[in-house]
Amino acid sequence: MVTSNLKNLILHRLKEKREYVSGEELSNSLGVSRTAVWKHINELRKEGYNIESSSRKGYRLIELPDILDERELYVPEGQHIGRELIHFDEIDSTNNHAKKIANDGCPHGTVVVAERQTLGRGRVGRLWQSDNNQGLWFSIVLRPDLEPEQVQIITLAASVAVVEGIFRDLGINCGIKWPNDIILGNSKLCGILTELSAEPGHVNYVVVGIGINVNQSFSEFDADIQDKATSLQIHAGKKISRVKLLAGILTCFEEMYNKVLEKNTKDIIDRWNKYSVTLDREVKIVSRDMEYIATAQSVAPDGKLVVKCKDGTVREISAGEVQVRGLLGYV
């Protein structure tokens, strides 16, 4: 029997019973020695599983760890996103790996998740601090039947999925700063980076990378972002289950992605507008060849931001072309 399979079978038995299971019962049912059972129990303990032992009663699972692998992540029947999960203790970037396996033909909905990233990225090449196991750092591979210019709506759908996933799990209300920052209070909670491989008129795949600050304290953020960043734990005052939150966000993402496929962009945009902290505000538009002040008015059906300039000109802004900066504080 493969070692990892044996360890997972032992874990499954302990989860099923949630009471003491004797070493003899485990060894007999699995066809291995009691020494082998003891060895795998110790390995599970090192992975964070709190397993109590008694010389007379055997082993009992007391507490599950907050780890993000397939043993703990629940994906509802029929859901595609998250059905295939690839977990790393550490990686340079989940987006980098997601693009590699997308090129190799991985299934739609594959999720790459890491406890730590050494080279997490945000938009326009910025680094994203994700070098600890206190957050959710994951990327989703999508294979939509869309044209490249339609992909912007996926970013908006992802933003809504994160906000609604957080609210369903924790009852915490967040906002969205166009196009892809999730805001809690006046600080950044989450960033979303969408990358794609495309040909004229056809999208090969889209990778949506999501980084959420979950259990960090203020001291765990670098000094230069402490006044801009926050976490769910800071807001809630308690430790948050990352694996439960991830499961909820993936389910919300599936719901929103189905709306993309159904071309139900109106519902996506209506929800995005509901959570927006950008609309009706003055913003600074920063492109390669100009900077100007405008008022954010609405979102177009293709996901572009509609702004009205001071001279009355109305423009549509693409997320890939410009940065939008708030004039009062972060948002």
PyMOL commands that set and color helices and strands:
alter all, ss='L'
color gray80, all
select helices_A, chain A and resi 3-17+23-30+34-46+94-103+123-125+148-150+152-170+218-220+223-225+232-236+242-261+265-275
alter helices_A, ss='H'
color red, helices_A
select strands_A, chain A and resi 50-54+58-63+85-91+111-117+135-142+175-177+181-184+187-199+202-213+282-286+291-299+305-309+314-317+323-326
alter strands_A, ss='S'
color yellow, strands_A
deselect
rebuild
show_as cartoon
